[in-house]
Amino acid sequence: MGEEAAMVMESAYQELAPAPVKGGGGGGGGKKKRKQKREGGGERRKECRLVSYHELPDYMKENEFILNYYRSEWPILNAVLSLFSWHNETINIWTHLLGFVVFFGLTVLHLGQYFPQVADLIGHLSWPISKVAENVSSNIGDVLSGAASLMQASPAALAAVAPQAATTRWPFFVFLAGAMFCLLSSAACHLLSCHSHRLNLFLIRLDYTGIAVMIVVSFFPPIYYIFQCEPRWQVVYLSAITAAGVGTVYALMSPRLSAARYRAHRALLFVGMGLSGVVPAVHAVAVNWHEPRRNVTLAYEGAMALSYLTGTAFYLSRVPERWCPGKFDLCGHSHQIFHALVIAGALAHYAAAMVFIQARDEMGCPA
Ligand SMILES: [Zn+2]
């Protein structure tokens, strides 16, 4: 994004920012206004302007390669409204907010298969939603286009699709719920952590908890459906990853580990949790060597792993902003790329989960 565009956006933002304190007079110098503010005494509204990295309090200094457009110690209402203005967190917020909307849509869609009331509602809403889904699906491929066509179906057709004697769906909904929690807490963290040190600490911990939850719940559909006929492995793998998740969240609750300089340690904890999935994955491939859907699921899960690992590499290296500090403040910095890759990874995993469910629906378990 060009410097000029950024300036235009900033001035557009100034119009949205709260009006100066009353009685400031017109056209006077900033010093005079500030003095009057102080003389007015009491808790006056804080000035909401975008500041540079060097003006930030220490707890907000996280990425020295992003030089400008920071919101610092803004009142909560202004922080909420900044959802609709440009600053260096705008794209970070919207990437995960839109990701949340996509997963929410998928959840409603799948719930419609089991609850006639939800299916009814989908029937009423199907036209506008399916129009949007049609546009989106051309980009995300046939996974979502399948979803769009399901949305167009009548409640009766949806009920007919719902497998009667099919395998249970709760592990799949656990994944969808966890993904929504992760994406929403991340969006809230990026939107509101500029308010105060206390809220910042709380939201950062919530964000880490969201990531740990996302990793744990991602294990549920594959482990549950692959090992459905051998429940002891379900118990072994799902309890191991849940215990690892609880341990990770516990470790990350320490304010020390939330500090910027422990970025690599935190990432390592999450990568370790994710990569532990290699053990059940190798086990699953060995057990299902002759399963015709093996390669499709491996391709989806490979795409997921690649997305998450590439995203983590961007998060850790802070490329490209470290090459050109200040040039990617608003658009194109590493955290935005990381967010986009998280969504891509989660969608690939969703696609894999659909294949696992379909396979188990068809095969069942030998009596
Ligand atoms: Zn983030």
Residues whose N, C-alpha, C, O or C-beta is under 5 A from the ligand:
A	BS01	ZN	S186
